[in-house]
């Protein structure tokens, strides 16, 4: 098997050396032909011919994975993607139940456990694997210091969350989906293919291969309301609540009334005048345990 390893040595908190050593040592003990590509020093991997590889292995965080996913899907490639999580949040790996231990993740990466999953497409130009959001979730990412992520890892997001939590401010959005339009005053509009962080699942109906986007709209207007919603969702209580709406759709258009409302795509900040999002069914082959 010919393998292209794309790695980001700047991802995560002091984890690259350990992860790379584990992966390199393990691959040396196989008969696979391995080519390494650094996103910092080797130029763009997008110049490579995807059809010459049997597998793409990505060592990095959610941002690097997002770039690789865009490359594969834009080229309509059937080459499977395997992930060795090595970032700060590793949300994509958690959503796919990929081990965070590099040795175990590599063992999975070399198997034939191939799942075919949907991806989202934004403004007909950029793909995402897990989620896109506007409002509170993007504010947390914006308020999380990159320097702090280097020193304390995932805990940096806790500080970003608290900073955002105690400075909540709803925004207005024009939304069109399922042949209806509405003006929402909301804290956040979160569009996901699937999203899970630890045991927290934002939408109980979300599946990665059902051909639908899952829309979660947080309409709470006070700090108390926001706290109630998070406590309910953390406990797995998805009962109907005026503060929180669930929708399934194949396409959604979101236009923020305030142009500076933060946006995120798979955990990376974005800046679009609007979000026109559609689902692209079965667009990516990925190495992962069975997905729902």
Beta strands, then each sheet from edge to edge (+ up, - down):
strand 1: 2-7
strand 2: 33-38
strand 3: 55-60
strand 4: 80-85
strand 5: 114-122
strand 6: 126-128
strand 7: 131-135
strand 8: 171-177
strand 9: 180-186
strand 10: 188-192
strand 11: 196-197
strand 12: 200-201
strand 13: 213-218
strand 14: 244-249
strand 15: 251-256
strand 16: 263-265
strand 17: 268-270
strand 18: 275-287
sheet 1: 2+ 1+ 3+ 4+
sheet 2: 6+ 5- 18+ 15- 8+ 9-
sheet 3: 14+ 13- 10+ 7- 16+ 17-
sheet 4: 11+ 12-
end
